[in-house]
Amino acid sequence: MISLPEMPARVARLPKSDRGYPVPWFVQWFKDGQPCATGEGEPDFRVIGRTKIWTAHAQSRCWVCGGTLGVHRIYTIGTMCVVNRVTSEPPSHRDCAEFAAQACPFLTNPREKRDLKDLPEGRSIAGIHLDRNPGAVCLYETRQAKAFKAGDGYLFRLGEPERVDWYARGRTATREEILDSIASGLPLLSALAEKDGPDEVLLLAQMTSAAMQLLPAA
């Protein structure tokens, strides 16, 4: 029997996996190896439903529960997304985002790695994706996000935050845990910036400095 924090009502209404995990709205379900309707077959938590990103954006739906969002929109992002203020996933309700930060195995266990084995064909993620466990995650609230085209998909450019909350291991993150996550991820962004020239290197330094102002004092 798995142990989960108390579920918000809208999360509790989601279908459950065989292990008892609520299946987020964005997850694609499969039957006989082919995509099928939600609740049929088996969910693959690694795969985003083909139209879910744009549907969530266009219809203001919560990424976790699929319900309608209000004015408070929280993006659950890793530290490098806090630095460059770009993410591939739409926002959620606050209680849905908090539940995910406390219950998702990938977000709560820094040693958990992405399982890329036997992924369905055609799976793609917009932009340049860092396949690492960030170790610390930020609940980033902003009303100023804008979607933009990136290859065959969409990304979201985040504006100034109204509020940030940091999590690690399913609880409030320490400043040291957040700094460790930044230190381990920044070389990946730095390598990309260096390929694009001095201006991008300078911009990354400025963005990193801005992100550091969002960390807890201690």
SERO-4910 file (N, C-alpha, C, O; in steps of 0.05 Angstrom, whole numbers):
BEGIN
 pado doro    nc1    nc2    nc3   cac1   cac2   cac3    cc1    cc2    cc3    oc1    oc2    oc3
  Met    A     17    -24      0      0      0      0     18     25      0     35     28     17
  Ile    A     13     43    -19     29     67    -20     19     87      0     -4     86      8
  Ser    A     37    105      8     29    126     27     30    153     13     51    160      2
  Leu    A      8    167     13      6    192      0     -4    213     19    -19    207     37
  Pro    A      4    239     14     -8    260     30    -38    263     24    -47    252      4
  Glu    A    -52    278     40    -81    281     36    -85    294      8    -73    314      1
  Met    A   -104    283     -6   -109    292    -33   -130    315    -33   -150    313    -19
  Pro    A   -125    336    -49   -146    356    -53   -170    342    -66   -166    322    -80
  Ala    A   -194    352    -62   -218    339    -73   -216    334   -103   -223    313   -113
  Arg    A   -205    354   -118   -204    351   -147   -184    330   -156   -187    318   -177
  Val    A   -163    326   -140   -143    305   -145   -155    278   -138   -151    258   -153
  Ala    A   -170    276   -116   -182    251   -108   -202    240   -128   -207    216   -129
  Arg    A   -213    258   -145   -233    250   -165   -219    238   -190   -233    226   -207
  Leu    A   -193    240   -192   -179    230   -216   -179    199   -215   -181    187   -194
  Pro    A   -177    186   -239   -175    157   -239   -149    149   -226   -130    164   -224
  Lys    A   -148    124   -216   -124    114   -201   -110     93   -218   -122     78   -233
  Ser    A    -83     92   -214    -68     71   -226    -71     46   -210    -83     46   -189
  Asp    A    -60     23   -220    -61     -2   -205    -48      0   -178    -56    -14   -159
  Arg    A    -28     18   -175    -14     21   -150    -28     41   -131    -20     44   -108
  Gly    A    -49     54   -141    -64     72   -124    -57    101   -127    -68    118   -113
  Tyr    A    -40    108   -146    -33    136   -151    -55    149   -168    -65    138   -187
  Pro    A    -63    174   -161    -81    188   -178    -67    194   -204    -44    202   -204
  Val    A    -81    191   -226    -68    195   -253    -74    223   -262    -97    230   -267
  Pro    A    -53    240   -264    -58    268   -273    -72    270   -299    -71    252   -316
  Trp    A    -87    291   -303   -103    296   -327    -86    295   -352    -96    286   -373
  Phe    A    -61    304   -351    -45    306   -375    -35    279   -385    -26    277   -408
  Val    A    -36    258   -369    -24    232   -375    -39    218   -398    -64    218   -399
  Gln    A    -24    205   -416    -36    190   -437    -40    161   -428    -23    149   -415
  Trp    A    -64    150   -435    -70    122   -429    -66    106   -455    -70    115   -477
  Phe    A    -58     80   -451    -53     62   -474    -67     36   -470    -70     25   -448
  Lys    A    -76     25   -493    -88     -2   -493    -77    -16   -518    -80     -7   -540
  Asp    A    -66    -40   -513    -53    -55   -534    -32    -39   -549    -29    -41   -574
  Gly    A    -18    -22   -534      4     -6   -546     -5     19   -561     11     33   -572
  Gln    A    -31     24   -561    -42     47   -575    -55     67   -556    -67     58   -536
  Pro    A    -53     93   -562    -67    113   -545    -97    107   -543   -109    100   -563
  Cys    A   -108    111   -519   -137    106   -516   -148    127   -498   -134    145   -488
  Ala    A   -174    126   -493   -187    146   -476   -179    143   -447   -171    121   -438
  Thr    A   -181    165   -432   -174    165   -404   -191    144   -389   -216    142   -393
  Gly    A   -178    128   -372   -192    108   -357   -193     80   -370   -200     61   -357
  Glu    A   -186     79   -396   -185     54   -410   -155     45   -412   -138     62   -413
  Gly    A   -150     20   -412   -123     10   -414   -107     18   -389   -116     16   -367
  Glu    A    -82     26   -394    -63     33   -372    -51     60   -377    -45     67   -400
  Pro    A    -47     76   -356    -34    102   -359     -4     99   -361      8     82   -348
  Asp    A      8    116   -377     38    117   -378     45    145   -368     43    165   -383
  Phe    A     53    147   -343     58    173   -330     80    189   -344     83    213   -340
  Arg    A     96    176   -361    118    189   -375    109    204   -400    124    220   -411
  Val    A     84    198   -409     75    208   -435     52    228   -431     33    223   -417
  Ile    A     56    251   -444     35    272   -443     16    267   -467     24    262   -489
  Gly    A    -10    269   -461    -30    266   -482    -24    285   -505    -16    308   -500
  Arg    A    -28    276   -529    -19    291   -553    -29    319   -555    -15    337   -564
  Thr    A    -54    324   -546    -65    351   -548    -67    366   -522    -78    388   -520
  Lys    A    -57    353   -500    -62    364   -474    -48    391   -468    -60    408   -455
  Ile    A    -24    396   -479    -11    421   -473    -27    444   -484    -32    464   -470
  Trp    A    -34    443   -509    -49    465   -521    -77    467   -510    -87    489   -506
  Thr    A    -90    445   -504   -117    445   -492   -116    459   -465   -133    476   -459
  Ala    A    -96    452   -449    -93    464   -422    -90    494   -425   -102    510   -410
  His    A    -73    503   -444    -69    532   -448    -93    546   -459   -101    566   -448
  Ala    A   -105    535   -479   -127    548   -493   -152    549   -476   -168    568   -477
  Gln    A   -156    528   -459   -181    526   -443   -176    533   -414   -194    529   -397
  Ser    A   -152    542   -407   -145    548   -379   -151    525   -360   -165    528   -340
  Arg    A   -141    502   -367   -145    478   -351   -120    473   -334    -98    478   -341
  Cys    A   -125    462   -310   -104    454   -292    -89    430   -304   -102    411   -313
  Trp    A    -63    431   -303    -46    410   -314    -49    384   -299    -46    362   -310
  Val    A    -56    385   -273    -58    361   -257    -86    350   -257    -90    326   -262
  Cys    A   -107    366   -251   -134    356   -248   -151    360   -273   -172    347   -276
  Gly    A   -144    379   -290   -160    384   -314   -182    404   -310   -197    410   -329
  Gly    A   -186    413   -285   -207    432   -279   -200    460   -288   -178    466   -296
  Thr    A   -220    478   -287   -216    505   -296   -199    521   -276   -204    519   -252
  Leu    A   -180    536   -286   -163    552   -269   -175    579   -263   -191    589   -279
  Gly    A   -168    590   -240   -176    618   -234   -152    636   -239   -137    631   -257
  Val    A   -150    658   -224   -129    677   -228   -102    667   -218    -81    676   -228
  His    A   -102    648   -199    -77    638   -188    -67    614   -204    -80    594   -205
  Arg    A    -44    618   -217    -34    597   -235     -5    591   -227     12    608   -227
  Ile    A     -1    566   -219     24    557   -208     38    538   -227     27    517   -234
  Tyr    A     63    544   -234     79    527   -251     98    511   -234    114    523   -218
  Thr    A     98    485   -236    115    468   -221    140    463   -237    140    448   -257
  Ile    A    162    476   -230    186    476   -247    212    471   -231    213    474   -207
  Gly    A    232    462   -245    258    457   -233    274    483   -232    265    504   -242
  Thr    A    297    482   -220    313    506   -216    323    519   -242    325    543   -243
  Met    A    329    503   -262    338    515   -287    316    530   -301    321    549   -316
  Cys    A    291    521   -297    268    536   -308    264    562   -293    254    582   -304
  Val    A    271    562   -267    270    587   -252    290    607   -263    286    631   -264
  Val    A    314    596   -271    335    613   -282    327    625   -309    327    649   -313
  Asn    A    319    608   -328    314    618   -355    284    626   -359    277    637   -380
  Arg    A    267    620   -339    239    627   -339    224    617   -364    208    631   -376
  Val    A    231    592   -371    217    578   -393    210    550   -383    227    537   -371
  Thr    A    186    541   -388    178    514   -381    161    502   -403    149    516   -419
  Ser    A    160    476   -403    145    461   -423    117    453   -414    101    443   -429
  Glu    A    111    458   -388     85    449   -377     68    472   -368     78    491   -356
  Pro    A     42    471   -374     23    492   -366     19    492   -335     30    475   -321
  Pro    A      5    512   -325      2    515   -296    -20    497   -283    -35    484   -297
  Ser    A    -20    498   -257    -39    482   -241    -52    500   -220    -43    522   -214
  His    A    -73    489   -207    -83    501   -183    -62    498   -161    -44    481   -163
  Arg    A    -62    516   -141    -42    514   -120    -43    488   -105    -22    475   -101
  Asp    A    -67    479    -97    -68    454    -82    -60    430    -99    -49    411    -88
  Cys    A    -66    431   -125    -57    409   -142    -26    409   -145    -14    387   -144
  Ala    A    -15    432   -148     15    434   -150     28    426   -124     48    412   -125
  Glu    A     17    433   -102     28    426    -76     27    396    -72     46    383    -62
  Phe    A      5    384    -80      2    355    -78     23    341    -95     36    322    -86
  Ala    A     27    350   -120     46    338   -138     75    340   -126     90    321   -127
  Ala    A     81    363   -114    108    367   -103    112    349    -78    135    344    -71
  Gln    A     91    341    -66     93    324    -42     89    294    -48     97    277    -32
  Ala    A     78    287    -71     71    260    -77     84    247   -101     88    223   -101
  Cys    A     92    263   -121    103    252   -145    130    238   -139    148    251   -128
  Pro    A    134    213   -145    159    199   -139    183    212   -151    205    213   -138
  Phe    A    181    223   -175    204    236   -188    211    262   -173    235    269   -171
  Leu    A    191    277   -164    196    302   -151    205    299   -121    218    316   -110
  Thr    A    197    277   -109    202    274    -80    228    258    -75    238    258    -52
  Asn    A    238    245    -95    263    229    -91    285    239   -110    284    233   -134
  Pro    A    304    254   -100    325    265   -117    341    244   -133    353    251   -153
  Arg    A    341    219   -123    356    198   -137    340    185   -159    350    169   -175
  Glu    A    314    191   -160    297    179   -181    304    190   -208    307    214   -212
  Lys    A    308    172   -228    315    181   -255    291    176   -273    274    160   -268
  Arg    A    291    192   -295    270    188   -315    273    161   -328    295    153   -336
  Asp    A    251    146   -329    251    120   -342    245    124   -372    223    130   -380
  Leu    A    266    121   -388    264    126   -417    261    100   -433    262    101   -457
  Lys    A    259     77   -418    259     51   -432    231     46   -444    211     51   -432
  Asp    A    232     37   -470    208     29   -484    187     51   -485    163     46   -482
  Leu    A    196     76   -489    176     97   -492    162     94   -519    174     85   -538
  Pro    A    136    102   -520    121    100   -545    134    117   -567    145    138   -561
  Glu    A    132    108   -591    143    123   -614    128    149   -617    104    150   -611
  Gly    A    142    169   -627    129    195   -633    128    213   -609    119    236   -611
  Arg    A    138    204   -586    138    221   -562    158    243   -567    181    238   -575
  Ser    A    151    268   -562    169    291   -566    162    312   -545    140    315   -537
  Ile    A    183    327   -538    180    349   -519    191    374   -532    214    374   -543
  Ala    A    177    396   -531    186    421   -544    211    431   -530    214    427   -506
  Gly    A    227    445   -545    251    457   -534    273    437   -527    272    414   -535
  Ile    A    293    447   -513    315    430   -504    310    421   -476    309    437   -457
  His    A    306    395   -472    298    384   -447    321    373   -431    337    358   -443
  Leu    A    324    380   -406    345    369   -389    334    345   -374    318    347   -356
  Asp    A    343    321   -383    333    296   -371    349    290   -345    364    271   -343
  Arg    A    345    307   -325    357    303   -299    336    307   -278    315    320   -283
  Asn    A    341    296   -255    324    302   -232    334    327   -219    357    327   -210
  Pro    A    318    348   -217    329    374   -207    335    373   -177    350    389   -166
  Gly    A    323    353   -162    328    352   -134    311    371   -117    301    364    -96
  Ala    A    307    395   -128    289    415   -115    270    425   -136    278    428   -160
  Val    A    246    432   -128    226    441   -147    213    467   -136    210    470   -112
  Cys    A    206    484   -154    194    510   -147    165    511   -156    159    504   -179
  Leu    A    148    520   -138    120    527   -146    120    557   -152    120    573   -134
  Tyr    A    119    563   -177    124    590   -187     97    602   -196     86    594   -217
  Glu    A     87    621   -182     61    634   -188     65    660   -204     79    678   -194
  Thr    A     53    661   -227     54    686   -243     30    687   -261     18    667   -269
  Arg    A     21    712   -267     -1    716   -286      9    725   -313     -7    731   -331
  Gln    A     35    726   -316     46    738   -340     59    718   -360     75    726   -377
  Ala    A     52    693   -358     63    673   -376     52    675   -404     28    682   -408
  Lys    A     69    670   -424     60    671   -452     70    646   -466     93    638   -463
  Ala    A     52    634   -481     60    610   -497     73    619   -523     66    640   -535
  Phe    A     93    604   -531    106    609   -557    113    583   -571    118    563   -557
  Lys    A    114    583   -597    119    560   -613    148    552   -611    166    569   -612
  Ala    A    153    526   -607    180    515   -606    180    489   -621    172    468   -609
  Gly    A    190    488   -645    190    464   -661    161    456   -666    145    471   -677
  Asp    A    155    430   -659    127    420   -664    109    425   -639     86    416   -640
  Gly    A    120    438   -619    104    442   -595    104    470   -585    109    489   -600
  Tyr    A     98    473   -559     97    500   -547    112    500   -520    113    480   -506
  Leu    A    123    523   -514    135    528   -488    122    552   -476    107    566   -489
  Phe    A    128    557   -451    116    580   -437    138    597   -424    154    587   -409
  Arg    A    137    623   -432    156    642   -420    143    655   -396    122    667   -398
  Leu    A    156    652   -373    145    661   -348    153    690   -341    176    697   -344
  Gly    A    133    706   -332    139    733   -324    148    733   -295    156    713   -283
  Glu    A    148    757   -283    156    760   -255    138    744   -237    114    745   -240
  Pro    A    149    731   -217    133    715   -199    119    732   -178    129    752   -169
  Glu    A     95    725   -172     80    737   -149     87    722   -123     85    734   -101
  Arg    A     94    697   -126    101    681   -103    117    656   -112    111    645   -133
  Val    A    136    648    -96    150    623   -101    151    607    -76    154    618    -54
  Asp    A    148    581    -79    151    562    -57    170    539    -66    167    530    -89
  Trp    A    188    531    -49    208    511    -56    203    485    -42    197    485    -18
  Tyr    A    205    462    -57    202    436    -45    225    418    -52    238    421    -73
  Ala    A    231    400    -34    250    378    -39    242    355    -21    235    359      2
  Arg    A    244    331    -31    237    307    -16    208    308     -4    203    297     17
  Gly    A    190    322    -18    163    324     -9    157    343     13    136    342     25
  Arg    A    177    361     20    173    380     41    186    406     33    199    407     11
  Thr    A    184    427     49    197    452     43    227    448     40    240    437     57
  Ala    A    238    459     18    266    455     12    283    475     29    274    497     35
  Thr    A    307    467     35    326    484     48    340    501     27    341    493      3
  Arg    A    352    522     35    368    539     16    391    522      5    398    525    -19
  Glu    A    403    506     21    426    489     12    417    470    -10    432    466    -29
  Glu    A    394    458     -7    384    439    -27    379    453    -53    384    443    -75
  Ile    A    368    477    -52    363    493    -76    389    501    -90    392    499   -114
  Leu    A    408    509    -74    434    517    -85    448    493    -98    461    496   -118
  Asp    A    446    470    -85    458    445    -97    445    439   -124    459    432   -143
  Ser    A    419    443   -126    405    438   -152    414    458   -173    419    450   -196
  Ile    A    417    483   -165    427    503   -184    455    497   -193    461    499   -217
  Ala    A    472    490   -174    500    484   -181    503    460   -200    520    460   -217
  Ser    A    485    440   -197    487    417   -214    475    421   -241    483    408   -261
  Gly    A    456    439   -243    443    444   -269    455    467   -286    452    466   -310
  Leu    A    467    486   -272    476    510   -287    497    504   -308    497    516   -329
  Pro    A    516    485   -304    534    478   -326    521    470   -352    531    475   -373
  Leu    A    497    458   -350    483    450   -374    473    474   -389    475    475   -414
  Leu    A    462    494   -375    453    518   -388    477    535   -398    476    547   -419
  Ser    A    499    534   -382    523    550   -390    534    539   -416    543    555   -433
  Ala    A    534    513   -420    545    501   -444    528    510   -468    539    515   -490
  Leu    A    502    511   -465    485    520   -487    489    550   -493    490    558   -516
  Ala    A    492    566   -472    497    595   -475    523    600   -490    525    618   -507
  Glu    A    544    585   -482    570    589   -495    570    583   -524    584    596   -540
  Lys    A    553    565   -533    551    559   -562    538    582   -577    544    586   -600
  Asp    A    522    598   -563    508    620   -576    523    647   -574    514    667   -585
  Gly    A    545    647   -559    562    671   -559    561    687   -533    546    681   -515
  Pro    A    578    708   -532    582    723   -507    556    737   -497    552    739   -473
  Asp    A    539    746   -515    515    759   -506    497    740   -490    485    748   -470
  Glu    A    495    715   -499    479    695   -485    491    688   -458    477    683   -439
  Val    A    518    687   -457    531    681   -432    525    704   -412    520    698   -388
  Leu    A    527    729   -421    520    751   -403    491    750   -394    485    755   -371
  Leu    A    473    744   -413    445    743   -406    440    721   -385    424    725   -366
  Leu    A    453    698   -388    450    676   -369    459    685   -341    447    678   -321
  Ala    A    481    699   -340    492    709   -314    472    727   -301    468    726   -277
  Gln    A    459    745   -317    439    763   -306    414    748   -296    403    755   -275
  Met    A    406    728   -311    382    712   -304    388    696   -279    371    692   -262
  Thr    A    412    685   -277    420    670   -253    420    687   -229    410    679   -207
  Ser    A    430    712   -231    430    731   -209    401    737   -200    396    739   -176
  Ala    A    383    740   -219    355    746   -213    342    722   -199    327    726   -180
  Ala    A    349    698   -207    338    674   -195    347    671   -166    332    662   -149
  Met    A    372    679   -161    382    676   -134    367    693   -114    367    688    -90
  Gln    A    355    715   -124    340    732   -106    314    719    -97    301    729    -79
  Leu    A    306    697   -110    281    684   -103    285    661    -83    265    649    -74
  Leu    A    309    657    -75    315    635    -56    308    644    -27    310    668    -21
  Pro    A    301    625    -10    296    632     18    322    642     31    344    634     22
  Ala    A    320    658     51    344    670     64    360    648     78    385    650     79
  Ala    A    347    628     89    362    607    103    347    581    102    357    561    113
***
